[in-house]
């Protein structure tokens, strides 16, 4: 039982470290680039997938605590660490963020106006939308949007 608890806590620790760097890359190369008014903590908390986090926690804990081959453990941990650092590269971080956060070719109804473009970020209280006609990022409060999908 103690060994299982040790594996669980170790897995949580390493998964948090990997997540930190992934979301740091997204924050630096997407959120800041497009001037989205958002704190890192909110980004990290709102887009955390519990099932993926739990899967990596169990997997990493098992690899570190239960796997007897140290070389294989180090290779797995190091490979995952390098992969978690990849979003710090600007082009990779931006593409990762676009995959996770952006919705392409959407239509947004705000008041009596209709906007067509890409939804850059759907936040807690605001939506950041790139209008293709205006060639500009627009910021809308969620209460002003008529579309239920974005509220």
N, C-alpha and C positions, 0 to 999 in steps of 0.2 A: 504493500500500500504506500509506503514511504517513497519507493522508487517511482511509482506511478505519479505521485504528487510532484516529485522532483522533475519528472519528464514534462508534466503539464506546465509547471512554472517556467522551466527552461524554454519550452516551446513558445510560451506567451512572450517571454523576454525577447527571443530572437525574432519572432514575427513582428513585434512592435518596432524593432530596429529596422527591419526590412520595409515595413509600411511607412515609417518615418521618411526614409529616403525616397520612396516612390512618390509620396504626396509632396515632399519638398520639391522634387523635380517638376511636378505638375504645377505647384504654386509658383515657382520661379519662372517657368517657361511658358505658362499659359495665363494664369490668373493675373500676374503682374504685367505681362506683355500686353494684354488687352484691357488693362486698367480696370479690372473688376474689383469693386470695393468689398473685400472679403478677408477675414482673418484665417490664418493657417489652421487654427484649432477647429473652426467651423467646417472648413473643407474636409479635414481629417475625420471629424465625427459624423458628418452628414453622408459621407460616401464610403463608409466602412461597411463591407459586406461580412456579416457575422459568420456565414457558412464557409466562405473562403478563409476567413481568419481562423476559424476553429479547425478546418482541415489542415492548414499550414502549422497551427499550433501542435496538433497531434502528430503530424508527420515529423516536424523538426524535433519535438520532444523525444519521439521514438528513435530517431536517428542519433541524437546526441547521447541519450541515456542507455538505450537497449542495444544499439549496434556495437558489436565488439571490435570491429575493424576500424581503427582510428583513421587510417588513410582514406577510406571510403567516406567516413563522416566528415573529414576535413574537405574533401573534394565537393561533397554535396553542399555543405555550409558555405564554402567559398564561392561556388558557382551561383548559388542563390543570392549571396551578398553582391557579387558583381552584377547580376541581373537587376537587383534592386537599385543599384547606382546608375544604371543606364538612363532613367528619366532625367538625370541631372545634365545630360547632353541636350542642348537646346532643341534640336530637331526631333529627337526621340521623345523628350518630355512633352513637347507640343502635340505630337501625334498620339501619344498615350492619352493626354488630356482630351483631345478631340474625340477619340474613341469612347472615352468614359462620359464626357460631359456635353459634347455638342450634338445638336439635332439639326441635320441639314435639311434644306428645302421645306421649311415650315411656313405657315401663314398664321399671323397673329392679329386679332381684332381688339383694338384699344379705342374705346369711345366710338366715334363714327368713322375712324380710319382703319384701314387694313394694310398690314405690312407683310412683305414677302421677303424671306431671307433665311438666315441660319440662327438658331437659338444657341448662343454661346454658353450661357450659364443660367440655370433655373434654381435660384436661391430660395432662402426662407421667406423673404419679404419682397424681393425684387427679381426681375428677369432681365438679362442682358441679351439683346437681339441685334444682329447685324442686318441692316436693311440694304438690299442689293441696289435698289434705285438711288437711295441717298448716299450709298457707299460709306456708311457711318454706323458705329455701334450706338444703339439706343438703349436707354435704361427705363424700364417701366415698373411701377409698383404693382404688385399682384392684385390688389383690390380694383385696379383700373382695367384689368384684362377681362374680356368677355368669355374667352375660351376656358372651359372647365378643366381641360387637360393641363393647363399651366398655372392653376391656382393652388 
